[in-house]
Amino acid sequence: MKALVVYATITGNNEDVADIITDALEDNNVDVDETEITMADPADFENVDICVVCPYTYDEGALPDEGLDFYDDLKAEKLTGKVYGVAGSGDTYYGDDFCVAVDKFGEVFAKTGATKGAENVHVNLAPDQDDIKKLDAFTKQLVKKAAQIND
Ligand SMILES: Cc1cc2nc3c(=O)[nH]c(=O)nc-3n(C[C@H](O)[C@H](O)[C@H](O)COP(=O)(O)O)c2cc1C
């Protein structure tokens, strides 16, 4: 089973989220690549079973600036038969705009025809022990769903 984890980060929190998911995928014997969003192409998701995005949220619910092309190109992808999950770090200080980019990526993935493997995970700032548990559970669900689809 293969996975691609794409992250966008300014201060490192979403890279940490992506690292935790990547480690957990490896622990579940998944062959995983982890790529920063400007180096990734949504077409790369065609070659894997599990697709993950870890975006930060900026300026009142905005997507990462450097990830806008990736986001637009993802809209055009057909990912039927793939499993997706979105997890990212924001800041609860921003109230209703907390982690909006996570949910925006989730909406786009749903339109690609891919199957949602786990509920979106919203992390406040740097992931703590509780977040690591949530991200491990998130990863296990993705792997389980992908195994069901490939059965
Ligand atoms: C100018 C600015 C605007 C932000 N706006 C939001 C926001 O609307 N929603 C949110 O959840 N977090 C917001 N954040 C917080 C970041 O998303 C948060 O610090 C996140 O952990 C950064 O991820 P990174 O370390 O991967 O860059 C904002 C941060 C800054 C500096």
The ligand as an SDF file (V2000), in Angstrom:
LIG
                    3D

 31 33  0  0  0  0  0  0  0  0999 V2000
   -1.3190   36.4430   10.1580 C   0  0  0  0  0  0  0  0  0  0  0  0
   -1.8210   35.1040   10.6280 C   0  0  0  0  0  0  0  0  0  0  0  0
   -3.1250   34.7230   10.3350 C   0  0  0  0  0  0  0  0  0  0  0  0
   -3.6250   33.4890   10.7770 C   0  0  0  0  0  0  0  0  0  0  0  0
   -4.9310   33.1490   10.5060 N   0  0  0  0  0  0  0  0  0  0  0  0
   -5.4060   31.9570   10.9610 C   0  0  0  0  0  0  0  0  0  0  0  0
   -6.7590   31.5810   10.7130 C   0  0  0  0  0  0  0  0  0  0  0  0
   -7.5640   32.2940   10.0730 O   0  0  0  0  0  0  0  0  0  0  0  0
   -7.1900   30.3840   11.1920 N   0  0  0  0  0  0  0  0  0  0  0  0
   -6.3690   29.5520   11.9080 C   0  0  0  0  0  0  0  0  0  0  0  0
   -6.8260   28.4890   12.3170 O   0  0  0  0  0  0  0  0  0  0  0  0
   -5.0850   29.8930   12.1600 N   0  0  0  0  0  0  0  0  0  0  0  0
   -4.5870   31.0700   11.6940 C   0  0  0  0  0  0  0  0  0  0  0  0
   -3.2850   31.3970   11.9500 N   0  0  0  0  0  0  0  0  0  0  0  0
   -2.4730   30.5090   12.7870 C   0  0  0  0  0  0  0  0  0  0  0  0
   -1.6530   29.4830   12.0010 C   0  0  0  0  0  0  0  0  0  0  0  0
   -2.4500   28.7280   11.1170 O   0  0  0  0  0  0  0  0  0  0  0  0
   -1.0240   28.5480   13.0220 C   0  0  0  0  0  0  0  0  0  0  0  0
   -0.0360   29.2650   13.7320 O   0  0  0  0  0  0  0  0  0  0  0  0
   -0.4120   27.2960   12.4100 C   0  0  0  0  0  0  0  0  0  0  0  0
    0.0230   26.4290   13.4290 O   0  0  0  0  0  0  0  0  0  0  0  0
    0.7360   27.6440   11.4990 C   0  0  0  0  0  0  0  0  0  0  0  0
    1.1620   26.4710   10.8790 O   0  0  0  0  0  0  0  0  0  0  0  0
    2.6760   26.2760   10.4090 P   0  0  0  0  0  0  0  0  0  0  0  0
    3.5490   26.2570   11.6650 O   0  0  0  0  0  0  0  0  0  0  0  0
    2.6830   24.9660    9.7130 O   0  0  0  0  0  0  0  0  0  0  0  0
    3.0310   27.4160    9.5060 O   0  0  0  0  0  0  0  0  0  0  0  0
   -2.7750   32.6240   11.5090 C   0  0  0  0  0  0  0  0  0  0  0  0
   -1.4550   32.9930   11.7800 C   0  0  0  0  0  0  0  0  0  0  0  0
   -0.9690   34.2250   11.3560 C   0  0  0  0  0  0  0  0  0  0  0  0
    0.4590   34.6050   11.6700 C   0  0  0  0  0  0  0  0  0  0  0  0
  1  2  1  0
  2  3  1  0
  2 30  2  0
  3  4  2  0
  4  5  1  0
  4 28  1  0
  5  6  2  0
  6  7  1  0
  6 13  1  0
  7  8  2  0
  7  9  1  0
  9 10  1  0
 10 11  2  0
 10 12  1  0
 12 13  2  0
 13 14  1  0
 14 15  1  0
 14 28  1  0
 15 16  1  0
 16 17  1  0
 16 18  1  0
 18 19  1  0
 18 20  1  0
 20 21  1  0
 20 22  1  0
 22 23  1  0
 23 24  1  0
 24 25  2  0
 24 26  1  0
 24 27  1  0
 28 29  2  0
 29 30  1  0
 30 31  1  0
M  END
$$$$
